[in-house]
Amino acid sequence: MDSKKFIDICKNSVAEYFNKNVDITDKKKITKDDVFVVWSCKTLQNNKALLSTTVSDGMYYELTYNGDKEELYFDAYKKWENICISLKKEI
């Protein structure tokens, strides 16, 4: 699968997942235009991408396409913390 098609499928998948799982009291729906790619890679027949949305909910999404099996694997994660660890004294 080419990278452009893969990214389009990923963005649609993330938007569909968000809209299906968002708390109804949030009254929020997104489109694929609200989804952005943080990182992507294509190796041989496989693709992988990390995506997020314009919603500030701490979620990010990892999608992997297995070209041998023609399967897409979807993982959704929540960022709990962002901690800075200084390594200046370690070097």
Phi and psi in degrees as GROMACS dihedral restraints (atoms count N, CA, C in turn):
[ dihedral_restraints ]
;  ai    aj    ak    al  type     phi  dphi    fc
    3     4     5     6     1   -75.7    20    10
    4     5     6     7     1   158.6    20    10
    6     7     8     9     1   -62.3    20    10
    7     8     9    10     1   -39.4    20    10
    9    10    11    12     1   -62.6    20    10
   10    11    12    13     1   -45.8    20    10
   12    13    14    15     1   -64.6    20    10
   13    14    15    16     1   -41.7    20    10
   15    16    17    18     1   -59.9    20    10
   16    17    18    19     1   -47.5    20    10
   18    19    20    21     1   -63.6    20    10
   19    20    21    22     1   -39.3    20    10
   21    22    23    24     1   -62.3    20    10
   22    23    24    25     1   -44.3    20    10
   24    25    26    27     1   -62.3    20    10
   25    26    27    28     1   -42.3    20    10
   27    28    29    30     1   -61.1    20    10
   28    29    30    31     1   -48.5    20    10
   30    31    32    33     1   -61.2    20    10
   31    32    33    34     1   -43.0    20    10
   33    34    35    36     1   -63.5    20    10
   34    35    36    37     1   -41.2    20    10
   36    37    38    39     1   -63.9    20    10
   37    38    39    40     1   -42.1    20    10
   39    40    41    42     1   -66.0    20    10
   40    41    42    43     1   -44.6    20    10
   42    43    44    45     1   -61.7    20    10
   43    44    45    46     1   -43.8    20    10
   45    46    47    48     1   -63.0    20    10
   46    47    48    49     1   -43.6    20    10
   48    49    50    51     1   -61.8    20    10
   49    50    51    52     1   -47.9    20    10
   51    52    53    54     1   -58.2    20    10
   52    53    54    55     1   -50.3    20    10
   54    55    56    57     1   -64.1    20    10
   55    56    57    58     1   -31.2    20    10
   57    58    59    60     1   -75.7    20    10
   58    59    60    61     1   -30.8    20    10
   60    61    62    63     1  -108.3    20    10
   61    62    63    64     1    -6.3    20    10
   63    64    65    66     1   -66.5    20    10
   64    65    66    67     1   145.7    20    10
   66    67    68    69     1   -64.5    20    10
   67    68    69    70     1   128.2    20    10
   69    70    71    72     1   -59.2    20    10
   70    71    72    73     1   -27.4    20    10
   72    73    74    75     1   -72.3    20    10
   73    74    75    76     1   -16.4    20    10
   75    76    77    78     1   -72.4    20    10
   76    77    78    79     1   -23.1    20    10
   78    79    80    81     1    50.0    20    10
   79    80    81    82     1    46.4    20    10
   81    82    83    84     1  -127.5    20    10
   82    83    84    85     1   131.4    20    10
   84    85    86    87     1  -128.7    20    10
   85    86    87    88     1   146.7    20    10
   87    88    89    90     1  -123.2    20    10
   88    89    90    91     1   164.9    20    10
   90    91    92    93     1  -118.0    20    10
   91    92    93    94     1   176.3    20    10
   93    94    95    96     1   -63.8    20    10
   94    95    96    97     1   -18.9    20    10
   96    97    98    99     1   -70.9    20    10
   97    98    99   100     1   -16.1    20    10
   99   100   101   102     1   -91.9    20    10
  100   101   102   103     1     2.6    20    10
  102   103   104   105     1  -109.0    20    10
  103   104   105   106     1   135.7    20    10
  105   106   107   108     1  -131.9    20    10
  106   107   108   109     1   154.7    20    10
  108   109   110   111     1   -89.8    20    10
  109   110   111   112     1   126.9    20    10
  111   112   113   114     1   -88.6    20    10
  112   113   114   115     1   -40.1    20    10
  114   115   116   117     1  -159.2    20    10
  115   116   117   118     1   144.4    20    10
  117   118   119   120     1  -149.0    20    10
  118   119   120   121     1   156.1    20    10
  120   121   122   123     1  -151.2    20    10
  121   122   123   124     1   144.2    20    10
  123   124   125   126     1  -124.6    20    10
  124   125   126   127     1   125.5    20    10
  126   127   128   129     1  -129.9    20    10
  127   128   129   130     1   117.6    20    10
  129   130   131   132     1    53.5    20    10
  130   131   132   133     1  -121.7    20    10
  132   133   134   135     1   -96.2    20    10
  133   134   135   136     1    10.3    20    10
  135   136   137   138     1  -111.1    20    10
  136   137   138   139     1   152.3    20    10
  138   139   140   141     1  -132.6    20    10
  139   140   141   142     1   151.0    20    10
  141   142   143   144     1  -145.0    20    10
  142   143   144   145     1   142.6    20    10
  144   145   146   147     1  -147.1    20    10
  145   146   147   148     1   145.3    20    10
  147   148   149   150     1  -109.5    20    10
  148   149   150   151     1   128.7    20    10
  150   151   152   153     1  -130.4    20    10
  151   152   153   154     1   159.7    20    10
  153   154   155   156     1  -143.6    20    10
  154   155   156   157     1  -178.7    20    10
  156   157   158   159     1  -127.7    20    10
  157   158   159   160     1   171.6    20    10
  159   160   161   162     1   -76.4    20    10
  160   161   162   163     1    -5.2    20    10
  162   163   164   165     1   -79.7    20    10
  163   164   165   166     1   130.4    20    10
  165   166   167   168     1   -87.6    20    10
  166   167   168   169     1    66.3    20    10
  168   169   170   171     1  -111.6    20    10
  169   170   171   172     1     2.9    20    10
  171   172   173   174     1    76.3    20    10
  172   173   174   175     1     7.2    20    10
  174   175   176   177     1   -86.4    20    10
  175   176   177   178     1   145.5    20    10
  177   178   179   180     1  -140.4    20    10
  178   179   180   181     1   161.5    20    10
  180   181   182   183     1  -131.3    20    10
  181   182   183   184     1   137.3    20    10
  183   184   185   186     1  -118.3    20    10
  184   185   186   187     1   122.3    20    10
  186   187   188   189     1  -121.4    20    10
  187   188   189   190     1   133.7    20    10
  189   190   191   192     1  -128.4    20    10
  190   191   192   193     1   128.3    20    10
  192   193   194   195     1  -103.6    20    10
  193   194   195   196     1   121.2    20    10
  195   196   197   198     1   -93.0    20    10
  196   197   198   199     1   104.7    20    10
  198   199   200   201     1   -67.4    20    10
  199   200   201   202     1   -28.6    20    10
  201   202   203   204     1   -66.9    20    10
  202   203   204   205     1   -41.5    20    10
  204   205   206   207     1   -99.4    20    10
  205   206   207   208     1    -6.4    20    10
  207   208   209   210     1    53.2    20    10
  208   209   210   211     1    50.7    20    10
  210   211   212   213     1  -124.5    20    10
  211   212   213   214     1   146.3    20    10
  213   214   215   216     1  -112.9    20    10
  214   215   216   217     1   125.7    20    10
  216   217   218   219     1  -104.3    20    10
  217   218   219   220     1   131.9    20    10
  219   220   221   222     1  -121.9    20    10
  220   221   222   223     1   122.2    20    10
  222   223   224   225     1  -122.5    20    10
  223   224   225   226     1   135.1    20    10
  225   226   227   228     1  -116.0    20    10
  226   227   228   229     1   132.0    20    10
  228   229   230   231     1  -127.2    20    10
  229   230   231   232     1   153.5    20    10
  231   232   233   234     1  -117.0    20    10
  232   233   234   235     1   128.3    20    10
  234   235   236   237     1   -81.8    20    10
  235   236   237   238     1   119.2    20    10
  237   238   239   240     1   -91.6    20    10
  238   239   240   241     1   -39.0    20    10
  240   241   242   243     1  -146.0    20    10
  241   242   243   244     1   158.2    20    10
  243   244   245   246     1  -133.8    20    10
  244   245   246   247     1   100.7    20    10
  246   247   248   249     1  -112.0    20    10
  247   248   249   250     1   135.0    20    10
  249   250   251   252     1   -96.2    20    10
  250   251   252   253     1   126.8    20    10
  252   253   254   255     1  -116.4    20    10
  253   254   255   256     1   114.0    20    10
  255   256   257   258     1   -74.0    20    10
  256   257   258   259     1   131.4    20    10
  258   259   260   261     1  -110.1    20    10
  259   260   261   262     1     9.9    20    10
  261   262   263   264     1   -58.4    20    10
  262   263   264   265     1   -39.9    20    10
  264   265   266   267     1   -80.1    20    10
  265   266   267   268     1   -15.0    20    10
  267   268   269   270     1   -81.1    20    10
  268   269   270   271     1   -21.2    20    10
